[in-house]
Structures are given as C-alpha cells and as structure tokens.
C-alpha cells in the first residue's frame, strides 16, 4: 500500500487537464452548440460559468429568434455569441480591450456570425447611444473590481424594452431597493460560487 501511495504524486493529472479548460469556453445551445471558443489569457477575464449560462438561457427561453441584444462588457463574447446561436437577429458585443476585440472578430469570422457586430469601446457609453426601450436583452458583466455597476444599470434600465430583460452578473446580490434608481427589479436570481446572477425586468 505504501508503495502505491508514493507513486501517486508522480502522475501529472492536474497539469494535463487544467490548461485546456482554462483557455476555452463552450457554446451550450443553438446552431453552434458544443462549439469551443478560445479564451484569451487576460488577468481578470472571467467567462460566465456553463452552469450559470445554462440557467440564464433557460430563464430567457431557448429560442431568441428575432431578439435584439447587447453584450456591453463582452470579454470572451460567450454571452453574445450564445444569444446569436439561439436565433437573435441583432447582437452587439462591446469591448474596450483591443486584444479582446481582435479575438472577438476572429470568433465572429470562425462562426460566420452575421447577426453580430463587434464594437471597440466603453460599455456604458455604448448603452447611452442606444434608443430607449429598444433592446430585448442587455447583458451586463463588468469586471468585478470595477465601479461601473450603477452607471451600467442606469443605462440598461433606459434601453431595455418594457417586456425585455437585463442580465446582471456581479460579486454581490443586488436588491430591489438598490435597483430602484435604475427602474429595475429582480425577476430571477442564482448564486454559483462567487457569481451572483440576476435576471432583471423593468418596473411597471
């Protein structure tokens, strides 16, 4: 028994499996189901976990045909491309980091994702340029250590349609009281590890 235990540390299990998992993310449903997207090696880049994304699109419904969406802090782009995979007619992915924008355009070409538009810029500023009540879904996943949440929610509350949704991914739970200035309320909620996932709707 002692000899077998001493052999265990020599097996390189962790290095073999860890690298690929940390550098790609998989589209869960729709026309590009199971397609793997490369993830850039960037500090703080945090793709929405599969479990959370699966729950989110169960909340939204699997078919987003005809929907208009914006992924205001695109990062890996997995939320926006997931929406396009499920039939959204217009998906804008906004990202400030130049290297990530290049990666997003590479994925766009790979998927031939004609319904998507990649925009380099600030997510909050991009939201402020959109017509009021014109978006079916606004995806908000700012860096967790940023101070962008309140401004992003305010902007999202203005552009989301009356029957639309705002998805918020955050390091804390946002209550209805905190969301009141943005004209939003919690419709669905999930906590998965450090991620607090909220599906929000407009008040009234």
N, C-alpha and C positions, 0 to 999 in steps of 0.2 A: 504493500500500500504506500509506504513512504517513497519508494522509487517512482511510482506513478504520479504522486503529487509533485515531486520535484521536477517532473518533466513538463507540467502544465505551463509554467511561465515562459517556456521556450516557444510555445505556439503563438504565432503573430496574429491572433484573431482581431484585435482591435484596430491595428493599423490597416489591415487588409480591407475591412468593411467601412471604416469611418470616412475615408477620403471621398469615395463616390457619393455617399449620402449627403455630405455637406456641400456638394458643388452642383447639385441638380435638383429640380423640383418637377413634379409630375402633374399634368392637367388631369383632372378627375373625371370630367364628363363631357358630353357633346361630340362634335365631329373630330376633335383632336384628342379624344380620350386616351389616356396612358402615354401620351407624348411627353417626353422628358425635355425640360428646358434647362440650359446651362445657367448656373448662378455665379455671378462674378464674386471673386474673393475680396469683399469690401468690409472693413470694420463697421459693425452696427447694422449691416444688411440682414434683415430678418424676414424671410419669406413666411407668409401665413401658413401655419401648420395644416397638413392634409385634413386632419380631423375637424379643424375649425372651418376650413373651406367647404368640406362636405356638408357640415351643418348649415353654413351660410346659404348654400345653394339649395338645400332642402327648404329652408325658410323662404327663399325667393321663388321657389318653384324651378323645376329642372329646365323648362323651356323659356328662354328670354327673347324669343323671336320678336323683332320689331322694336326692342327697347333701346333707349339712348342712355349711355353710361359714361362716367368719367372716373378714372383712377388717378386721384390728384397727387398721390405720392407713390408713383408706380414701383420704384425699386426693381424687383425682378420682373414685374409685369404680370405675375401669375394671376392676380385677381382680374385684371382687364382682359387678358387672353382667355381666361376661363369663361368670362361673360361672352366674349366673341365666339368661343367654341360652342356655346349653348344658344346661338342664334341672334344675339344682339346686333342691331343694324348699324350702330354707330358707337364706337368705344374710343375715347380719347385717353391716352396714357401720358401723364405729365411727370417729368423727372428733371431734377436740377443738375445731377451729376453727369458730366459729359461722357465718361466711360460707360455708365449705365445706359445712357441714351443710345450709344453705339451698339451695345448688347441688345437692347430692345428692338432696334431696327434690324439687327441680324435675325432675331427670332421672328419678327414680322415677315421678313423675306422667306425664312425657312417654312413658316406655316402658310405662306401666301394669304395672310390675314388682311384682306382688302377692306374689311369693315373697321379696321383700327387706324388710328392716327397717333403718331408719336410726336410729342411736343417737348422741347427742352425749355424748362422754366420753373418758376415758383408755383407750387400747387394752389396756394391761397389766391395769388394774383390771377391765375388761370380761372379759378372759380368765379372771381369777381367780374370777369369779362363775359360770362355766360348769361343768356337771357333768363329772367326769373321763371321759376316753375317749369323748366324745360327738360329736366333730367329725370329719368325713371329710377336710376340708381347712382348714388355718389359713394365711391369707395374712399374712405379716409384711413390711412395707415401711416401717420407721420412717425419719424424717429421717436422712440420712447423718451429720449432725454431732451426733446425739443420743447419749446414754449409755443408751439403752433396750434395746439388743440382748440383753444377758444376761438381764435380767428378762423380756423378751418371750419368749425361747426357753424359759426355765424354765416359764413359764405355758403356752406352747404344747405343750410336751412332756407336760404333765399332762392337757390336754383333748383331744388328738388320739387317735383310735381306734387300736387296735393295727395295723390294716391301712390306716390313713389316712396323710395326707401333711401336712408343714409346708413351705410355700414361703417361703424367706428371700431377700430382696433386700438386698444390703449393699455397702459400699465396699471390702470385703476378702474374701478367701477364709476361710471358717470350716472348720477341720479337724475330723475325728472326735474328736480329743483335746479340742479346745475345746468341742465339743458334748456331751461325755460327761456333765457335770453336769446337763444338761437331759434326759438319756436319749434323745438323738437321734443319728443318723448320716447322712452324706451318701449319698444314693441316686443323684442326677443333679446335674450341675454344668455351668454355662455362663458364660463371661466375654464380655461385649459392651461394649466401651468401658470406662467407669468402673464398670459394673454387674457385680457378681458374683451370679449367680442360682443358688440351691441348692434342690433338692428333697430334703427330709429325711424319714426314716422313724424310727419308734421302735426302740430297741434291743430285741433279743429278739423 
